[in-house]
Amino acid sequence: MLNKKSGAMKVMELLESRWRLPKPNLLISVTGGAQDFQCPPELEKRFKRGLARAAKSTDAWIFTGGTNTGVMKLVGEAVRGTSFGSQIVTVGVTTWGIIKNREQLTVTHQRKIVRDYETKESRMRRGAFLDPNHTHFLLVDDGTQYQYGKEIKFRATLEQKISERYREGNFTLPRFVSLLKVVQTPSRLF
């Protein structure tokens, strides 16, 4: 777990040395709503297939908010639904205070860093479950409870540092930021 003062370089050390993640050629940052939504089946299928193929073919790291809700859940389903899903690095950066069942993740005096975690379908009222299809999680603790979005600044800084870290000559690692805004309008009856 990270506190909001954890430096990006310390996190980079975690990603490289402890987790031994392969060097990315692209960073895909997917941001969007956490509310449940209905997507037309064909559009959903194309999004999932396109994201998974793009990530795999470029050895990308995908960053999301990490919960089992909205766009983040869709990203998790996209990587899970492929034969190479477990090979796609998918990192959820989440505020500790919004995670349901977070007590299951608390480590006392053990050195075990992999924890069992039971997840369910999330509803947004009081917290959310982590998405089971992400490969890694960075949990940011700023002391708040049930306040969404507290990790956004940390995540943006980390993504920038990752991009700079893996530069090739004068070029930084390309970052593709995808904002998925889901707008639901009521149907009209005439």
Disulfide bonds with the S-S distance in Angstrom:
none
